[in-house]
Amino acid sequence: MQKILCFFIGAFFALSVYGQADTEVFLFDLDMKNGLPLLSNPRNVSNNIGYDNQPSFLHDDTILFSSTRAGQTDIRKIDIEEGSISSWITDTPTGSEYSPLKIPGRETISAIRLDLDGLQRLYEYDLKTGSSTALLDLKVGYHVWYNDHIIVSSVLTDGRMDLVVSNLKDGSNHTYQKNVGRSLHKIPNSDLVSYISKANDSWQIMSLNPVSGATKVITNTFNKAEDMCWLKDGTILMGAGKTIVRFDPKTDVQWQRLMYFPQEEINNITRIATNGSSNRLAFVADVSPRHIVQKQLNAYNARDIDGFMDTYSDNVKLYNFPNELFLEGKEKMRQRYARFFENTPDLHCEIKNRIVTGNKVIDEEYITANGTNFGAVAIYEVIDGKIAKVTFLR
């Protein structure tokens, strides 16, 4: 089996030299050196099994994000300078909260709430009591505050998101563009908000004046990345895979790599945010593919079909090496493995060797099933926190 594993690894490198995901929130100190952003002092501030996402800053030294606990998602607050003291702002038994933001001029926050009955709305939450009040009668996906009474949001409509400006004083809602992204931000030193237009094949970062409705192209996104933030000097940062890239609209003509993260624990960087002073930066990263694959192995050995299938993407594909597709789709896979789990009481898989490279995990496996022992090699490809492809060599 060792010889087979070595052959398979060699063949793999020759061929590819190039439910909610488990995610974590990472925090960095941010400085400027020779005119360029410099990141240091990395910390995993969520450090929580499950979904941790959508960071924003309540104040320069206080971070908010959505975090899973006890089967639901609530809003968590961490005071960075106070020894990273953590507390919870919301605890709604009938729903979960996402995308927290400070409301200008008030000691309250706004967040999206998804209730158990499917209702999705934007609410205001008191920081001390957690009590809530609905703000908009729209299915808001993402939002940003332009001022204390004007909200710019991405509203879910007919399988897409539309850019809507809402005025809380007069109750008006105006749609300015169809098919936009989730990243909405105030542009520093301006009266504008940025959004991402997905109207064309090349996604574009656009500016919007929420009062006049005027829009303007700033630049194309980097490789259709979803998430960005602005530094106070007007530089744009975006996450892409294991890399953060930068673009200064005043001087740059193309995106530049700012930092690459070789760490196994940082993958698929998204939901990037900075504080008002631009001296702290947070982003979300998928956990190591190692953890996803180990989670499915634990469920496999427990013959837990729900836990097992939760680690796979909806359009998962299974192959025999090198490229013989024999199963496609999560439901077909569930049917096959549900029968297998039910009819194989002695099922067990032991990992003899494991190699992690990028978003791929190569396992040498020793399997017991129905009184028979055999070896196999499996390569798992993880995309967006789910196993999207498995290739078997038996």
C-alpha positions as CSV (number, residue, x, y, z in Angstrom):
1,M,0.0,0.0,0.0
2,Q,2.9,2.4,0.7
3,K,4.0,1.9,-2.9
4,I,0.5,2.6,-4.2
5,L,0.3,5.7,-2.1
6,C,3.6,7.0,-3.4
7,F,2.4,6.3,-7.0
8,F,-0.9,8.0,-6.4
9,I,0.7,11.1,-4.8
10,G,3.1,11.4,-7.8
11,A,0.2,11.0,-10.2
12,F,-1.8,13.6,-8.3
13,F,0.9,16.2,-8.5
14,A,1.5,15.5,-12.1
15,L,-2.2,16.1,-12.8
16,S,-2.7,19.2,-10.6
17,V,0.4,21.2,-10.0
18,Y,-1.6,24.1,-9.7
19,G,-25.5,23.0,6.1
20,Q,-22.8,26.1,6.8
21,A,-19.1,25.7,6.5
22,D,-16.8,25.5,9.5
23,T,-15.2,29.0,9.6
24,E,-13.1,31.1,11.9
25,V,-12.6,34.9,12.4
26,F,-9.0,36.0,12.4
27,L,-7.8,39.4,13.6
28,F,-4.6,41.2,12.7
29,D,-2.9,44.4,13.7
30,L,-2.6,46.7,10.6
31,D,0.2,49.2,10.1
32,M,1.4,51.2,7.1
33,K,5.1,50.8,6.1
34,N,6.5,52.5,3.1
35,G,3.0,53.4,2.0
36,L,1.9,49.7,2.1
37,P,-0.4,47.9,4.6
38,L,1.4,45.5,6.9
39,L,-0.4,42.8,8.9
40,S,1.0,41.4,12.1
41,N,0.0,39.7,15.4
42,P,-2.5,37.2,14.0
43,R,-5.2,35.8,16.3
44,N,-8.1,33.4,15.9
45,V,-10.6,35.4,17.9
46,S,-13.6,33.1,17.4
47,N,-11.9,29.8,18.2
48,N,-15.2,28.0,18.0
49,I,-16.3,24.7,16.4
50,G,-18.9,25.6,13.7
51,Y,-19.9,28.8,11.9
52,D,-18.2,32.1,12.8
53,N,-18.6,34.8,10.2
54,Q,-19.4,38.4,9.1
55,P,-17.0,40.4,11.4
56,S,-17.4,44.2,11.8
57,F,-16.1,46.7,14.4
58,L,-18.4,48.2,17.0
59,H,-15.5,50.5,18.0
60,D,-11.8,50.5,17.1
61,D,-11.1,47.9,19.8
62,T,-14.3,45.9,19.8
63,I,-15.3,43.4,17.2
64,L,-18.7,41.8,16.4
65,F,-19.4,38.7,14.5
66,S,-22.1,36.0,14.1
67,S,-21.2,32.8,15.9
68,T,-22.8,29.4,16.4
69,R,-23.7,28.1,19.9
70,A,-26.2,25.5,21.0
71,G,-27.6,24.9,17.5
72,Q,-28.2,28.6,16.7
73,T,-26.3,31.6,15.5
74,D,-26.1,34.6,17.8
75,I,-24.1,37.9,17.8
76,R,-20.9,37.8,19.7
77,K,-18.8,40.7,20.9
78,I,-15.1,40.7,21.8
79,D,-13.3,43.5,23.6
80,I,-9.8,43.2,22.1
81,E,-7.9,45.4,24.6
82,E,-9.6,43.8,27.6
83,G,-7.9,40.4,27.2
84,S,-10.3,39.4,24.4
85,I,-13.3,39.2,26.8
86,S,-16.2,37.7,25.0
87,S,-19.9,38.3,25.5
88,W,-23.1,37.6,23.6
89,I,-25.5,40.4,22.5
90,T,-28.4,38.2,21.2
91,D,-30.0,35.0,22.3
92,T,-33.1,34.6,20.2
93,P,-34.7,31.1,20.7
94,T,-36.9,31.5,17.6
95,G,-34.2,32.5,15.1
96,S,-30.5,33.2,14.4
97,E,-28.7,36.5,13.7
98,Y,-26.2,37.4,11.1
99,S,-24.2,40.4,9.7
100,P,-24.0,42.7,12.8
101,L,-23.2,46.4,12.3
102,K,-23.0,49.4,14.6
103,I,-25.9,51.9,14.0
104,P,-24.5,55.4,13.7
105,G,-25.2,57.7,16.7
106,R,-26.8,55.0,18.8
107,E,-25.6,52.4,21.3
108,T,-27.4,49.7,19.3
109,I,-26.5,47.4,16.4
110,S,-28.4,46.1,13.4
111,A,-28.4,42.4,12.3
112,I,-30.2,40.1,9.9
113,R,-32.5,37.7,11.7
114,L,-33.6,34.4,10.1
115,D,-36.5,33.0,12.1
116,L,-37.3,29.3,12.3
117,D,-40.4,29.9,10.2
118,G,-38.2,31.3,7.3
119,L,-39.0,35.0,7.9
120,Q,-35.8,37.0,7.2
121,R,-35.7,40.7,8.3
122,L,-33.3,43.4,9.5
123,Y,-33.6,44.2,13.2
124,E,-32.2,46.7,15.7
125,Y,-30.8,45.3,18.9
126,D,-30.1,47.0,22.2
127,L,-26.4,46.3,23.3
128,K,-27.3,45.9,26.9
129,T,-30.6,44.0,26.9
130,G,-30.6,42.3,23.4
131,S,-34.2,43.5,22.9
132,S,-35.0,43.9,19.2
133,T,-37.2,46.0,16.9
134,A,-37.8,45.4,13.2
135,L,-36.3,48.0,10.9
136,L,-37.4,47.1,7.4
137,D,-40.2,45.0,5.9
138,L,-37.8,43.6,3.2
139,K,-35.9,40.3,2.9
140,V,-32.5,42.0,3.5
141,G,-29.4,39.8,2.8
142,Y,-26.7,42.4,3.6
143,H,-26.6,46.0,4.5
144,V,-24.6,49.1,5.4
145,W,-25.6,52.3,7.2
146,Y,-25.2,55.5,5.1
147,N,-26.2,57.7,8.1
148,D,-28.5,57.2,11.1
149,H,-31.7,56.9,8.9
150,I,-30.6,55.7,5.4
151,I,-29.7,52.1,4.8
152,V,-28.2,50.6,1.7
153,S,-28.9,46.9,1.4
154,S,-28.8,43.9,-0.9
155,V,-32.3,42.6,-0.9
156,L,-33.2,39.0,-2.0
157,T,-35.5,39.0,-5.0
158,D,-36.3,36.3,-7.5
159,G,-33.1,34.3,-6.9
160,R,-30.8,37.3,-7.0
161,M,-30.0,40.4,-4.8
162,D,-31.0,43.9,-5.7
163,L,-29.5,47.2,-4.5
164,V,-32.1,49.1,-2.4
165,V,-31.8,52.4,-0.5
166,S,-34.2,52.7,2.4
167,N,-35.1,55.9,4.3
168,L,-36.4,55.2,7.8
169,K,-37.8,58.7,8.2
170,D,-40.1,58.6,5.2
171,G,-40.5,54.9,4.8
172,S,-39.3,54.9,1.2
173,N,-37.4,52.1,-0.6
174,H,-35.7,52.7,-4.0
175,T,-34.1,50.0,-6.1
176,Y,-31.1,51.3,-8.0
177,Q,-29.6,48.1,-9.5
178,K,-30.5,44.5,-10.0
179,N,-28.1,41.6,-9.4
180,V,-25.5,42.9,-6.9
181,G,-23.2,41.2,-4.4
182,R,-23.1,41.1,-0.6
183,S,-20.1,43.5,0.1
184,L,-21.5,47.0,0.9
185,H,-19.3,49.7,2.5
186,K,-19.0,53.4,3.1
187,I,-16.2,54.9,1.0
188,P,-13.8,56.8,3.2
189,N,-13.7,60.6,2.9
190,S,-16.7,60.7,0.6
191,D,-20.5,60.8,0.6
192,L,-20.6,57.5,-1.4
193,V,-21.2,53.8,-0.7
194,S,-19.5,51.0,-2.7
195,Y,-21.2,47.8,-3.9
196,I,-20.3,45.0,-6.4
197,S,-22.3,44.8,-9.6
198,K,-22.8,41.3,-11.0
199,A,-24.7,42.5,-14.1
200,N,-21.9,41.6,-16.5
201,D,-19.5,38.7,-16.8
202,S,-16.8,40.8,-15.2
203,W,-18.0,41.9,-11.8
204,Q,-17.4,45.6,-11.0
205,I,-16.9,47.5,-7.8
206,M,-19.2,50.5,-8.1
207,S,-19.9,53.7,-6.2
208,L,-23.4,54.9,-5.3
209,N,-24.6,58.2,-4.0
210,P,-27.7,57.0,-2.0
211,V,-29.2,60.5,-2.1
212,S,-29.0,61.3,-5.8
213,G,-28.8,57.7,-7.0
214,A,-25.7,58.4,-9.2
215,T,-23.4,55.4,-9.8
216,K,-19.9,55.0,-11.2
217,V,-17.5,52.2,-12.0
218,I,-14.4,52.1,-9.7
219,T,-12.7,48.9,-11.0
220,N,-13.3,45.2,-11.7
221,T,-13.1,42.8,-8.8
222,F,-10.2,40.5,-8.4
223,N,-11.1,37.2,-10.1
224,K,-14.8,37.6,-9.1
225,A,-14.0,37.8,-5.4
226,E,-17.1,38.5,-3.3
227,D,-15.7,40.5,-0.3
228,M,-13.7,43.7,0.1
229,C,-13.1,46.6,2.5
230,W,-11.7,50.1,2.4
231,L,-8.7,51.5,4.3
232,K,-9.0,55.1,5.4
233,D,-6.4,56.1,2.7
234,G,-8.7,54.9,0.0
235,T,-7.0,51.5,-0.7
236,I,-9.3,48.5,-1.4
237,L,-8.5,45.1,0.0
238,M,-10.0,41.8,-1.2
239,G,-9.6,38.2,-0.1
240,A,-9.0,35.5,-2.7
241,G,-8.2,32.0,-1.6
242,K,-5.2,32.2,0.7
243,T,-4.2,35.7,-0.4
244,I,-5.2,39.3,0.3
245,V,-4.8,41.6,-2.7
246,R,-4.9,45.5,-2.8
247,F,-5.9,48.2,-5.2
248,D,-5.6,52.0,-4.9
249,P,-8.1,53.6,-7.3
250,K,-6.0,56.8,-7.3
251,T,-2.8,55.2,-8.7
252,D,-3.2,51.5,-9.6
253,V,-4.2,49.9,-12.9
254,Q,-4.2,46.3,-11.6
255,W,-4.5,44.4,-8.4
256,Q,-1.4,43.7,-6.3
257,R,-0.7,40.9,-3.9
258,L,-0.5,42.2,-0.4
259,M,0.0,38.9,1.6
260,Y,-0.1,35.2,1.1
261,F,-1.0,32.9,4.0
262,P,0.7,29.5,3.8
263,Q,-0.8,28.3,7.1
264,E,-3.0,25.2,6.7
265,E,-5.7,26.8,9.0
266,I,-6.3,29.8,6.6
267,N,-8.3,29.0,3.4
268,N,-10.8,30.8,1.2
269,I,-10.5,34.2,2.8
270,T,-13.8,36.1,2.8
271,R,-15.8,38.8,4.8
272,I,-12.9,41.1,5.2
273,A,-13.3,44.2,7.5
274,T,-11.2,47.0,9.1
275,N,-11.9,49.4,11.9
276,G,-12.3,53.1,11.6
277,S,-8.7,53.9,12.4
278,S,-7.5,51.2,9.9
279,N,-5.2,49.7,12.5
280,R,-7.0,46.4,12.8
281,L,-8.2,44.0,10.1
282,A,-10.4,41.0,10.4
283,F,-11.4,38.3,7.9
284,V,-13.1,35.0,7.8
285,A,-11.3,31.8,6.7
286,D,-12.5,28.2,6.1
287,V,-10.9,25.8,8.6
288,S,-8.3,23.4,7.3
289,P,-9.5,20.8,4.8
290,R,-8.0,18.3,7.3
291,H,-10.8,19.1,9.8
292,I,-13.6,18.7,7.2
293,V,-12.3,15.3,6.0
294,Q,-11.8,14.2,9.6
295,K,-15.3,15.2,10.5
296,Q,-16.7,13.1,7.6
297,L,-14.5,10.2,8.7
298,N,-15.8,10.4,12.3
299,A,-19.4,10.3,11.0
300,Y,-18.5,7.4,8.6
301,N,-17.2,5.3,11.5
302,A,-20.3,6.2,13.6
303,R,-22.5,5.3,10.5
304,D,-24.1,8.8,11.0
305,I,-25.6,9.4,7.6
306,D,-26.7,13.0,8.4
307,G,-23.4,14.0,9.9
308,F,-21.6,12.3,7.0
309,M,-23.5,14.0,4.3
310,D,-23.3,17.4,6.0
311,T,-19.6,17.5,5.0
312,Y,-20.4,17.2,1.2
313,S,-21.5,19.8,-1.3
314,D,-24.8,19.5,-3.1
315,N,-23.1,18.7,-6.5
316,V,-20.4,16.4,-5.1
317,K,-18.7,14.1,-7.6
318,L,-17.1,10.7,-6.9
319,Y,-14.5,9.3,-9.2
320,N,-12.4,6.1,-9.6
321,F,-8.8,7.0,-10.4
322,P,-7.8,8.7,-12.6
323,N,-11.1,10.3,-13.9
324,E,-13.9,7.8,-14.1
325,L,-17.0,9.5,-12.7
326,F,-19.3,7.0,-11.0
327,L,-21.6,9.1,-8.8
328,E,-22.8,12.7,-8.9
329,G,-25.0,14.6,-6.6
330,K,-25.6,14.7,-2.8
331,E,-29.0,12.9,-2.8
332,K,-27.7,9.9,-4.9
333,M,-24.7,9.7,-2.6
334,R,-27.0,9.7,0.5
335,Q,-29.1,6.9,-0.9
336,R,-26.0,4.7,-1.6
337,Y,-24.3,5.4,1.8
338,A,-27.5,5.1,3.8
339,R,-27.9,1.5,2.6
340,F,-24.2,0.8,3.1
341,F,-24.3,2.1,6.7
342,E,-27.4,0.2,7.5
343,N,-26.1,-3.1,6.2
344,T,-22.5,-2.9,7.5
345,P,-22.5,-3.0,11.3
346,D,-18.8,-3.7,11.6
347,L,-17.8,-0.7,9.3
348,H,-14.6,1.1,10.3
349,C,-12.0,3.1,8.5
350,E,-8.5,3.8,9.9
351,I,-6.2,6.4,8.5
352,K,-2.6,5.1,7.9
353,N,-1.2,8.2,6.3
354,R,-2.6,11.7,5.5
355,I,-1.2,14.5,3.4
356,V,-2.8,18.0,3.1
357,T,-1.9,20.2,0.2
358,G,-3.9,23.3,-0.5
359,N,-7.6,22.4,-0.5
360,K,-6.9,18.7,-1.0
361,V,-6.5,15.9,1.5
362,I,-4.9,12.5,0.5
363,D,-5.7,9.7,2.8
364,E,-4.3,6.1,2.9
365,E,-7.2,4.2,4.4
366,Y,-7.5,0.7,5.9
367,I,-11.2,-0.3,5.9
368,T,-13.2,-3.0,7.6
369,A,-16.6,-3.9,6.1
370,N,-18.6,-7.1,6.5
371,G,-15.7,-9.1,7.9
372,T,-13.3,-8.0,5.1
373,N,-10.3,-5.8,5.4
374,F,-8.9,-3.9,2.4
375,G,-6.7,-0.8,1.7
376,A,-7.6,2.2,-0.4
377,V,-6.4,5.7,-1.2
378,A,-8.8,8.7,-1.4
379,I,-8.2,12.2,-2.4
380,Y,-10.7,14.8,-1.1
381,E,-11.1,18.2,-2.6
382,V,-12.7,20.8,-0.3
383,I,-14.4,23.9,-1.8
384,D,-16.2,26.5,0.4
385,G,-15.9,24.3,3.4
386,K,-17.5,21.3,1.8
387,I,-16.1,18.2,0.1
388,A,-16.8,18.7,-3.6
389,K,-14.9,15.8,-5.1
390,V,-13.5,12.5,-4.1
391,T,-11.2,10.2,-6.2
392,F,-10.6,6.6,-5.1
393,L,-7.8,4.3,-5.8
394,R,-8.5,0.8,-4.6
